[in-house]
């Protein structure tokens, strides 16, 4: 490693942070000079956020969103992993299901929303259904890819030892696919967050998405930005939290792969 | 493996038979259990779909949706590739921009619909903006990594042979980044379509999204399902077109990449 990269390592975060802070300062100054209600000064947004975030009303909305997200993720992941394993393990089920999965996977989840609304109403069942629908495909695809990546040697050995059916799926395919499934779940979390917000744009029961759209409708611009900022923080926290859990749970995998930090 | 799977996808008779079988089962179940209040029959949906398409009611909405999609997506491709190349080829720019990028990138474009509404009002500009915003990040990031991952050796050889900066960019960096750029474009297309249709759906500003919303509010289920099927086909078609385009243009990189990720 030469000197310039060492300097770059140290300077890198600083320069990035400096530009970020610079952009915020420019926003602040410009917003104050312009005094447009569309662009409130950053300090005003943070001020309002500080007032709004700890209130019980706001936290109830957040809790509602997180509950829906959790339920949708669990259901979607369960379906995705099951079908992914099935398609990965059996050639005939792969051929049989592939066009259907491809077609559904290409369907933007918003297209499902009206159908779910008609059948399930405007409540949480509809929202959880939408989230589960959108989330299940990345998990499915990653599970499938994980199973497909099991080496022919391992497959042959399993056949030779007469490891069949369920045992092969649960003892060989599932563990082998876990790192890939984890990657799929990570994608699923960010998609799930989008779909929570989307599904909360309609119907009753509040939630963070409803809050943001509602504040916009009432032209409470700083509150709207405060809601968006909180959502960004939630997304960031979920992502970081997931990575931490993943490292722990899949420590055996990274140890075996000899790349603990990835 | 990819070629094999694509061949399978094109002529997978059992798979498509299964889809048809499901439709037939749904038809029978809906008819037998009298569920037409909540689900449209597949046959009814298909009939409505052809009617609406031939009468032009639906095709003009598709036109509107696709036009906005194309515009927003084009903006995203241009911005994403240009910014990605700039940031990827200059260390200083990369260092300077990464906090801002990491801050903006995770904000879901759907959340920006309310913000865009405030600035741009109801209508096409809002939808174009959210499509472009949603699509730009995967393209930018993939371009960035493609440019950074360009072969150092080729680069150095070109430099020592006296090839100028611009020519190096065009002849060395871009060709080696192209597969990665193509991936970014393909990955961002479904996101952009989702966000575009959602924005239409939320703002009632024409296109297939608001068509769907209106039919849902009017409880015209066959029309609503026709729009749903059409959106699915649209997504599938865009996906297929981009994948084919990718295979044709950056054919040299296709081998090791899976068609499913």
Interface residues (C-beta under 8 A of the other chain):
Chain A: X8 X11 X12 X13 X15 X16 X17 X18 X19 X20 X23 X38 X92 X95 X96 X97 X98 X99 X100 X102 X103 X104 X106 X107 X108 X109 X110 X111 X112 X113 X114 X115 X117 X118 X119 X141 X142 X144 X145 X190 X193 X194 X197 X198 X201 X209 X212 X213 X215 X216 X219 X221 X224 X225 X228 X231 X232 X235 X236 X239
Chain B: X8 X9 X12 X14 X15 X16 X18 X19 X22 X38 X39 X91 X92 X95 X96 X97 X98 X99 X100 X103 X106 X107 X108 X110 X111 X112 X113 X114 X115 X117 X118 X119 X190 X193 X194 X197 X198 X201 X202 X209 X212 X213 X215 X216 X219 X221 X224 X225 X227 X228 X231 X232 X235 X236 X238 X239 X258 X260 X261
